[in-house]
Amino acid sequence: MKRTILPFLVLALIVLVPPAMAQSPQRGLAVAPTQVNAGSWGTYYALIIGINDYAKWPRLQTAVKDATVIRDTLITNYGFNPQNVILRTDRDANRIRITGDLRYLAVSMSQNDNLLVYFAGHGQLADFTGDGYWVPAEGALKDPATWVANSYIKAVLSSEKLQAKNVVVIADSCYSGSMLRGGPSLMSLEDRRYKEKLAQKAALRSRQVISSGGVEPVADGGADGHSLFAYYLINALKTNDREVIDLENLFHTRVWEKVTQIGDQRPNVGRLKIPMDQDGQFVLYNAAWAEKQARKQAAAQATAQAAAKKEEQARQKAAVASAELELQRQRIQMEKQKLALERDKLAQQKSLEMERLKLEREKQEIAYAKMQARLDKLENDRKLADQRTQLTKQQTQLSQQQTQLAAVDKSLQSERPVFRERYKLALFPINVIESATGGLANFEAAAIQGVYLATGKSDAVEFAASYKITSDLPETITPLAEKIDKKELAVWKKKSFLSKPEPDLEQIRKVCRKLDMDIAALIKIHADSDGVTVTILVYNARTGKMYNEKIRARAWFGVGNLVDKYTTKLLEKYKRSL
């Protein structure tokens, strides 16, 4: 199946579809924002868009995965701040969101900022004007008015209000190379002054475009669930072993030749036809590589310090042993002198019997010392025996608890499960323990959004009900407070005054049965001065099985991504257990 795809923006990369791939599915490209602080290279933002699920256009297979992996790689390997990354996928990548994101970035960035735009989706050329377009998720088949025009994107990126220093657009879509001018101005990676020259180039404004093809359709399929172009681009980003590199060199040394030879496509790199471009360079700072080198250096220093410390300890130990030997020798010498004086003084007064009694007394003292040592050992053995007895009692109690749990689990397993095309999930109240700054509302909103994003990725679980409805949630999610009494939502309970709140599984199970829910999601958040601890629990209300993860975040604004990531992982475990 082929897709008709918009010409990618002035920003988009060029992807060519060779004759050998003309029968393969074709794909477009999408964009979402990200920020990274790489020291002297400035602050980084990214807008990354990936669309598989179109309302009216043919469905794509790899665009969303391409966009998601690109986003994750920029954050993990290149230090992009997740708070400055916008990711739009499928129905979220509509025309209003895309144009709004571009405008928001244009007016928000400062003179030292860098912007990376990535698009994977359908692209198309207008048959009347010949202008290029991106097709948003809701775009009509033959109505350019419902698409995002290259001319609009060019206007945004050409505006003086866009103060960003370096901007690069990477386009993996049909007809994506229609607005390039010129070619690359490569600097040699072997040049000893490469980093110095790169800094000079990075100080100039640049508006660069990397495309997977030219003004023709490109293939959607490739390798490892990615398009051919995205596969080699992602591999290049992940295997890059330089601290800093400009995107033109990365593209030409790692991507261009392989895509051209294997896919018979003609990817290209160039610059936008706008005055804002001063032939600068978009530079990537390899934060993961730099961190790895720092760890190696720290490990080497630690090894050297440990060796030096060990050598010093050995020297000190030898010195102590030598001093003890000398002290012992002096004590023996003094004892001999003392005995000699006593013998001289008492030689005429004491008999051999007195000498025998003295020796006997010394033996008794030694015997007493040995007996005292044995008593001390017996006392230690008694304490150890008491500890073993206590441990045995605890093990017995644990065994009894496990037996009880096994009986409950067996009872739960005997219930007949309900099979659905999509299982219904209800989010119960979040338990927040806040001992530092952050705010309850921030934690709750981030956690609810994380659960919503996680269920959106699952083909087996539907986010059906929530104890709290935020503005980001769709109207299809039922508020629990409308269906059950407020007391029934009090599912976090303490077994004693000093114990920590734990979920009341029996109460949760009753509520799920009452509302015909299959899964209960519970989240416990503990915020302190060092960060945030998040515990996520996914409870199968039908079988009684519990899946949980415990993770750590540095601040509240990382909670949403963590809840999204680990709730997705737990839902996969739930799905595999069905």
C-alpha positions, 0 to 999 in steps of 0.5 A, spaced: 500 500 500 502 506 498 501 513 501 500 520 498 505 524 502 505 532 503 512 535 500 516 536 507 517 544 509 522 548 507 525 545 513 524 537 511 529 532 509 529 529 502 527 522 502 527 518 495 523 512 493 527 508 488 524 504 483 525 497 487 521 500 493 516 503 489 511 497 491 513 498 498 508 502 503 510 510 503 511 514 509 511 521 512 515 525 517 513 528 524 516 533 529 516 535 537 520 539 541 526 538 546 531 542 550 538 540 552 543 544 556 550 542 553 554 547 556 557 552 551 553 550 546 547 553 548 540 550 550 536 545 546 529 544 544 526 539 539 519 538 536 518 531 534 512 529 530 510 522 528 503 519 525 501 512 523 493 513 525 490 518 520 483 519 519 482 519 512 489 517 509 492 510 509 495 508 515 503 508 516 507 503 520 513 506 523 512 513 523 510 513 531 516 508 533 521 513 529 519 519 532 519 516 539 525 513 539 528 519 536 525 523 542 528 518 547 535 518 544 536 525 544 534 525 551 538 519 553 544 520 549 544 528 548 542 531 554 535 534 551 531 536 557 524 532 557 521 538 560 523 542 553 521 536 548 514 536 545 512 529 542 506 529 538 503 522 535 497 520 531 491 524 533 495 529 538 498 531 531 493 535 528 493 541 524 492 546 530 497 543 535 502 543 529 502 550 527 501 552 535 507 548 537 511 552 531 509 559 533 510 557 541 517 555 539 518 561 535 516 566 540 519 563 546 526 561 544 532 566 546 538 568 541 543 562 544 537 556 543 537 551 538 531 547 535 531 541 532 524 539 528 523 532 526 517 530 522 514 523 520 508 522 516 504 523 510 506 529 505 503 531 499 504 536 493 498 541 491 496 539 484 495 547 483 500 551 486 505 545 487 506 547 494 509 542 499 505 540 505 505 536 511 498 532 512 496 532 520 492 526 523 485 529 521 487 532 514 482 531 508 485 527 502 484 532 497 483 539 501 490 542 502 486 547 506 486 542 512 494 541 511 500 544 514 503 548 508 511 549 507 510 556 506 507 557 513 513 553 516 517 557 512 514 564 514 515 562 522 522 560 521 524 566 517 521 571 522 525 575 526 521 573 532 524 566 532 531 568 535 534 561 535 541 561 533 541 554 530 535 550 527 535 544 523 529 540 520 529 533 519 524 530 514 522 523 513 516 524 508 514 524 501 516 530 497 520 532 503 526 535 499 522 541 495 525 547 499 532 546 499 538 550 497 545 549 496 549 543 499 553 542 505 559 545 507 563 539 511 568 540 516 574 535 516 573 530 522 580 529 522 582 537 523 585 538 530 582 544 530 575 541 528 572 543 535 574 550 535 572 551 528 565 548 530 564 553 536 565 558 531 560 555 526 555 554 531 555 561 533 552 563 527 545 562 525 543 556 521 537 554 518 539 547 515 534 541 512 536 534 512 531 530 508 530 522 507 528 523 499 527 528 494 520 531 491 517 524 490 514 518 495 518 515 500 518 508 503 514 507 510 518 500 511 525 499 513 528 495 518 527 493 526 520 497 525 523 503 523 523 506 516 530 505 512 532 513 513 530 513 520 533 506 522 540 509 520 539 516 523 537 513 529 543 508 529 548 514 527 545 518 533 546 512 538 553 509 536 556 516 535 563 516 539 565 524 539 563 529 544 561 534 539 559 533 532 555 537 527 549 534 524 552 535 516 558 530 518 553 525 522 549 525 516 554 524 511 559 519 515 553 515 518 547 515 514 547 518 506 551 512 503 547 506 507 541 509 505 543 510 498 546 504 497 541 499 500 534 503 499 536 506 492 533 513 495 537 520 495 537 523 502 540 530 502 542 535 506 542 543 505 539 549 507 533 553 507 532 559 502 531 564 507 535 570 509 536 568 517 541 562 515 548 565 516 551 558 514 552 556 521 552 549 524 547 545 528 552 542 533 550 536 538 553 535 544 554 527 546 552 528 553 552 520 554 559 519 551 562 525 556 559 522 562 562 515 560 568 518 559 568 522 566 566 515 569 572 512 566 576 517 569 573 517 576 574 510 576 581 510 574 582 515 579 578 511 584 583 505 583 589 509 584 587 512 590 585 505 593 591 502 591 595 508 594 590 507 600 592 500 601 599 501 600 599 506 606 595 501 610 600 496 609 606 500 611 602 503 617 600 496 619 608 494 618 610 500 623 605 498 628 607 490 628 614 493 629 612 497 634 609 492 638 614 487 637 619 492 640 614 494 646 614 487 648 621 486 648 622 492 652 617 489 657 620 482 657 627 485 659 624 489 664 621 483 667 627 479 667 631 485 671 625 485 676 625 478 677 633 478 678 632 484 683 627 480 687 631 473 687 637 477 689 633 480 695 629 474 697 635 469 696 636 468 703 629 469 705 625 464 701 625 457 699 624 453 693 617 452 696 616 459 695 618 459 688 613 453 687 607 457 690 609 463 686 609 459 679 602 455 681 599 462 682 601 464 675 598 458 673 592 459 676 591 466 673 592 463 666 587 458 668 582 463 670 583 467 664 582 461 660 575 460 664 573 467 663 574 467 656 570 460 655 565 464 659 565 470 654 564 465 649 558 461 652 555 468 653 556 470 646 553 463 644 547 464 648 545 471 645 546 467 638 541 462 640 536 467 642 537 471 635 536 464 631 530 462 636 527 469 634 529 468 627 525 461 627 519 465 630 519 470 624 520 465 619 514 461 622 510 467 622 512 469 615 510 461 612 503 462 616 502 469 612 504 466 605 500 460 607 494 464 608 496 469 602 496 462 598 489 460 600 486 467 598 490 467 591 487 460 590 480 463 592 481 469 587 484 464 582 478 460 582 473 466 580 472 466 572 475 471 569 472 476 564 475 476 557 474 483 553 477 486 547 480 492 551 480 491 559 477 497 563 482 500 568 480 505 574 485 510 577 484 510 584 486 516 589 493 518 589 497 517 596 501 523 596 506 524 602 509 531 601 515 533 606 518 538 601 516 543 595 513 541 589 505 541 591 500 536 591 496 539 585 503 538 581 504 531 583 497 529 582 496 532 575 503 529 573 501 522 575 494 522 572 497 524 565 502 519 566 497 513 566 493 516 561 499 516 556 501 509 558 494 506 557 494 510 550 499 505 548 496 499 550 491 495 545 489 491 551 487 496 556 482 502 556 482 508 561 475 508 563 474 511 570 478 516 574 478 519 581 479 526 578 478 528 571 483 533 569 483 538 563 487 533 559 483 527 560 478 526 554 470 526 556 470 518 555 473 517 562 468 516 567 469 520 574 468 515 580 465 520 584 459 520 580 458 512 581 460 511 588 460 514 595 465 518 597 467 513 603 468 507 598 474 511 595 478 512 601 482 506 599 488 508 603 488 505 610 493 504 616 493 498 620 496 502 626 497 509 628 504 508 626 504 504 620 504 507 613 498 507 608 497 501 604 491 500 599 485 496 601 485 491 596 478 488 598 475 495 598 478 496 591 475 489 589 468 491 591 468 498 587 471 494 581 466 489 581 460 494 582 463 498 576 465 492 572 472 494 572 478 489 570 484 493 573 485 498 579 491 503 578 494 506 584 500 510 585 503 512 592 508 519 591 513 520 597 516 527 596 522 529 600 528 534 599 532 529 595 527 528 590 520 524 589 519 516 590 513 513 586 510 507 587 506 504 581 501 498 583 496 495 577 491 490 581 487 485 577 481 486 580 478 479 577 484 475 579 487 478 585 494 479 582 498 485 583 504 488 579 508 494 582 514 498 580 518 503 585 522 508 582 525 515 583 525 522 580 529 528 582 523 533 582 515 533 581 516 535 573 519 528 572 513 524 575 509 524 569 514 521 564 516 515 570 509 514 571 508 513 563 514 509 562 513 504 568 505 503 568 506 501 560 511 496 563 506 493 568 500 493 563 504 489 558 505 484 564 498 484 565 497 483 558 501 477 558 498 474 564 491 474 561 
